[in-house]
């Protein structure tokens, strides 16, 4: 017979992973936030780093794109590693 899931424990584990991820990527997030402030893209748009380096915030490296296309770019990059 299958054991019951412990939802409280699963939630706590997810939360711990999220906090650890935020700590590990704090530096990159700082640069991404700086790029968002510099570009001021409209609603439904995101800042795309053309060279995928969040620390390179030159205007020539940034462009406003739709959220869908920006997320697809990241998915293509992750899936190509496999």
Secondary structure, DSSP 4 states (H G I P E B T S, - for coil): -PPPP-HHHHHHHHHHHHHHHHHHTHHHHHHHHHHHHHH---TTEEEEETTS-TT---GGGEEEEEHHHHHHHHHHHHHHT-
